[in-house]
């Protein structure tokens, strides 16, 4: 009698690996968006289209790092207290009027420009903190021990004029926007947002807020993907839920291709009678790969509808999120003109055993827990591809390579925190 297999991985012949799939994604795609200036106030998560070169030094002048007294180091008595007359005051935005004489001190505050020297000579080079000094009757008593140049920030120590401070392809973070503002910019050249058409599929899928009779489920995938896409700076057209009808799906994909840069679907990618995404895409364009050697998320496709890139994600909520993070996200960055790099994996110790099939990449949801002063990974107890709570209550994914078949508790593994692939 023939033996029936309970391994869905075995169906349909050889599958391609994650590395090959990612290589194909990146080799067959290029940035598709235009370029326009964007205000710094709206630049968060936008992709920089050109290198930003600093037109000026930052800071633009030597300045004080503390509240205290500007003085010439060579005026200080070695190993003894020095008494200097206080002549003048310098504050941020209000520099000393004129030059500072030798053998004097100037009351100076944080951020104030260091005073100039007389006759074009070098000015004071050191700042003594106010709490280390005593001022009385317009004389300041300076104790010994300070080093030349202390508490003085030099011109251009942060940014030198003519240097590239932000490279094209960078997705702008708040600190990047602050850096652009520090050289006087009000806008930056940015890629236009990627236009993404988003569908869910399946007669069993219902819109949240509507009745859900027996045999149906609410659509979680579309809302997870919508949030993820918006976090990556995309402009998303939510095209709702497609029924399990080939002609309807084919027509919807064709319409979406006419006005979008990417089409993204979830569900309908397997081999059942009601899985129509694959034949619909093939009728309108082509599939470059379908079904990968991964778990969760084997039924995932990359192709094109007419000339528009297409990604078909699985239907199970966990598989959708995992494949989005590891496969769809790099493609979206590529199409958006952003720099694409492998996410950083961190070495941590697993406190659990896990067996898997050879030849496929597998991700195990896990939380970081403190144990004996260190950090270990605890496997979420339910690893099914439909257990969406596992993505909420875990900190990331243990990534097990194709050659791993048995992970033993105590071994070190590669761990991908969700924070590494957040928007």
N, C-alpha and C positions, 0 to 999 in steps of 0.2 A: 504494500500500500504506500502511495506517495506521502511523504511527510510535508505537512503544511507549515509554512514559516510564519512566525509572529514578528519578524524583523522587517519593518517597512523600509529600512535602509537597503534591503536586498532587491527591491523591485526595480526593474527597468534597466539593468545593466550598469556600467560604470558611470560614476558621477564626477564632476570636476571639483577640485579643491578650492578653498577660500583664496589662496594666493593667486592661482590662475585666474579666478573670477575677478579679483580686484585689478590684476594686471590688464585684463581685457577691458574692464570699465574705463580705466584711465587712458589706455592707448587709443581707444575708439571715440573718445570725447574730447572736447575743447571748450573753453569759455564761450558762452553764447549771449551774454548780456552786453549792453552798451555801457557808455561812460557818461557821467554828468556830475557837476559839482554838487556837493551836499553840505548843508550847514552843520557845524560841529554839534549843534543841539539836536540834530536828527541822525547823527552818524553812528550811533551805537549798533554794533553787529554788521555794519556795512563793510564791503570788501574794498580795500584801497586799490585803485587802478594804476597809480603811478607812485614811484618813490617820492618821499617827502625829504627835501634837502633844506637844512637850516640856513636861513639868510643872516643869522646873527648868533653871537655867543649867548649862552645862558649859564650862569647869570651874566648880564652885560657889563658888570664891573666887579672888582673886588669888594666884598662886603663882610660885615660882622656876623658871626654865627651865634653870638650871645649878646646880652645886655652887659655893658662894662665900660672899659676905657681903652681907646686906641692910643698906642704909644710906639716909639721907636725902640726896638730891642737893644740896640747899641747904646741907648741912654741909661740902661739899667745897670746898677752896681752889682758885680758878680758876688754872690754869697751874702748880700746884705740888703736891707730895705732901701728902696729908692723913693724919694718924695718929689712929685712933679706937680707943677701948677696946672690946673684944669682951665683950658682956654677954648671954650666953644662946645657946641652940642651938635650931634648928627643923628637923625632918625630916618627910618624908612620913608622914602619920598621927600625927605628934607635934608639934603646933604649939607655938610659944613660949607659955609660961605668962605671962599678963599682957601689958602693952604694952611697946613698945620706946621707950626714951628718945631724945631728940634728942642729937646729937653722940656716938652710939654705933654700933657695928656688931653684928649678930647672925650667928653662923655658921649658914648655911642650906644645905639640900640640895635637889636637883632634886625638884620636885613639892610641896615643903613650902609651906603657906599663908604669905603675907606677913604679918608681925606687924602688930598694930593699933597705932595711935598713942595717946599719953596723953590722957586726958580727952575721948575722942571725936574728937580731931583726926585728920587724915589720917596714916596710917602711913608707913613707909619706902617709897620709890617706885622704887628702883634696886637691882640686884644686881651686884656686882663678881665676876668669875670668880676662883676660888681661885688659878689659875695665874698671874694677873696681880698678885697681892698677896703680901706677906710678912707672916706673923704671928710675933710674938716677944713673949714674956712677957705674953700676953693683950692685946696691942695689934696692930692690923693696919695696915700701911703701904699706902695706896691711891695709885697713880700718877694723874696727871691725864689727861684726855682722854675719859673715858667720857661718854656722853650720858644725859640724864634718861630714866628709864624702861627703861634697857637691861636685858635678861634677865629682865624681869618679864612673866609671862603674865596677862592680865586676866580677871576673872570673865566668863563668858559669851562669850569670844572664839570659841569653837567653836559653841556652841548657846545661843540666847536662849530663856528660858522663854516658852511660848505660840506658838512658831513650828512650822510643819509641817516635820518632818525627813525623812519618808518618805511618798510619795504612794500612794494606792490604785492598784492595777494594776501595781505594781513587782514584778518577780520578784526575790526576795531573794537577794543575794549575801553572801559572808562579811562584807564591810565594812558592809553594811546591818544585819546581825545584831549586829555589834559596836556600831554606832551606837545601836540599840535598847537594848542592854545598858547603854550609857553613861548613859542617863537612868533606869535602874533597872528596866526591864521584864524580865519573865521569860517572857512569851508575847506573841504578836501575833495580831490577827484575820486569818485567812487563808482564801482560797478552798479548798474541798475539792478534792482531786486530780481531774482529768478522767479519766473511766473510758473507756478505749479498747479496742475489740475489734479484734484484728489477725489477718488471714488472709493466707496466700499461696495462689496458685491454679496449677493445671497438673498434668497427668498425668506430665509429665517431671521434676517437682520431687521431690527426695528429702531426707529428714531427715539432717543430718550424723550420722555414727556408724552409719549403716545402709548396706547394699550399694547401689551405684549402677551398674546395668548399662548397657551401651551405649545411647545415646540419652537418658540422664537426666543431671541436674546437681544438685548440692547446693544447698539453699536458703540463699542469702546474704542475700536481701532482708529476710526476716522478722527476721533477727538484727540487721541494720543498723538497721531501723526500730524494733525493740524498744529498742535502746540509745538511739536518738535520742529516742524518746518518754519513756523513763525520765529522760533528761537534762532534759527539759522539765517534769518533775515529775508526769507522768501515771501513773495506775495502769493497767497493761496486762494484758489477758487474752489470752494467746497461744493462739489457737484452731487453730493448725496449718495444714495444707495441704488445700485443697479440691480435689477432682477436677474434671475438665472435664465436669460433668454439671449441666445447668440446674436440675433439681429439687433436687439436693443443695445447690447454691449458694443457691438461693432459700430453702430451709428454714433453712440456717445463718445467713443474713443476718437473717431474721425473728427467730430466737432471740436473736441478738446484740443486735438493736434493743431487746429487752425490758428489758435491764439495763445498757445502756451509753450514754454521752453522744456517742460518735463511733465510726463503723466505718471502718476503714482496710484496704484490700486492695492487693495488688500482682499484676500480671499479669491476663490475660484481658480487657483493655480495648480490644483492636483489633477488626478486622472479620472475623476468620477464623471458620470453622465451629465451632471449639472455644473461641471467646471468648464466655463466657456471662454475664459480670458485668453488662454493660449491660442486656440483657433481664431479668435477675433483679431488678435495682434498679428498672427501669421497671414491673415487675409488682407491686412492693411499695410504690412511691412515685413518685419522679420524678427526672430528671436536669436540672439547671439549665445545665450546659455539659458538653460532651464533645469532646475534641480541640482543642488550642490551637495557635496559630501560634508554636511554640517548638521548639528543638532543643538537646539531646535532650529527649524526653518528650512528644511530641505527643499520644499517646492517654492523656489524663488526664481524669478526670471528677469533678464535684462535684454532689451531689444529696442525696436523703434517702430513708431506708428507714423507712416510716411517718413519724414526725416527727423521726427521729434523723439528724443530718448524716452524710453518706457521702462519702469520698474514695477514688477508684479510681486508683491509681498505675500506671505502666507496668510491664512485666516485666523490662526490661533493667536490670542493677544500677546503672549510672551514671545512667540516666534516673530511676530510683527515688530516688536520693539527691539529685539536682539538683532534681527537682520537689518533693521533701519540703522541702528548704531554702527554696525560693523561693515555694512555693504552699501546701503543707500546713502548714508551720510557722506562718505568720501566722494561719491558721484556728484552729490549736490554741491559740495565744495568746489569740485572741479568745474562744473558748469557755471558756477557763480564767479569764477575767476580767482578763487581763494587758494592759498597754499594748501596742499594735501600732504599729510604725513601720517605715518602709523601712530596710533595712540600709544602712550607710554603704558607699559605693563610693569607692575611692581611685584617684587619677590616677597611672598609671605608664606607662612607655614599653615598648612591645612590640618584641621583637627578631625577630619573625616576620611573614610574609605570611599572609593568610587570606582566602579568598573564601567568600561565603555568599549565599543567596537573599534578595532584598528582601522585606519584609513579614513577617518573622518575627524573634523574639528568639532569640539564639543564645548559648550559653555554651561557652567554650573553656577546657579545663583547662590551667593553667600554674603554673610554679614561679617564685619570686622568686630571682634570681641577682645577685651583685655584679659590676659591670662598670665599670672606670675610676672607682672611688670612689662609684658610684651604684648604684641598683637598677633592673633591667630584668626583663621577664617572658619566660620561655622556655616555649614551647608543648610540652606532652607529645607525644611523637612519634606515639602511637596514640590517636585520638580516638573510636574506636567506642564505642557505648553499652553494650557488654558488657565493656569493659576496666576492671575495678574497680581494678586497680593504679594507674590514672591518678588516682584520687581519693586514694590513699595517698601517691603520690609528687609530687603537686601541692600548692601552698599555697592555691589558690583558683580562682576562675572569672573569666575575662575576659568581661564582659557586653557583647555587641554588639547595638545597637538595631535596630529594624525597618528603618530607613533606610540602614543600612550594607550595602554589597555587597562592598567590597574594602578590607581592612585592609592597610596597607603597613608594613613594618618601619621602626621609628623613630617611628611615630605614637603619640600618647598615647591610652590606653584607660581605660575604667572597670574596676576590678578589685575583686572581692568576696572578701576573705580568708575562709577557712573559720572563722577565729576570730570573725568578726563574727556568724556564725549558729550557733555552737556552743551547746550547752545551757548 
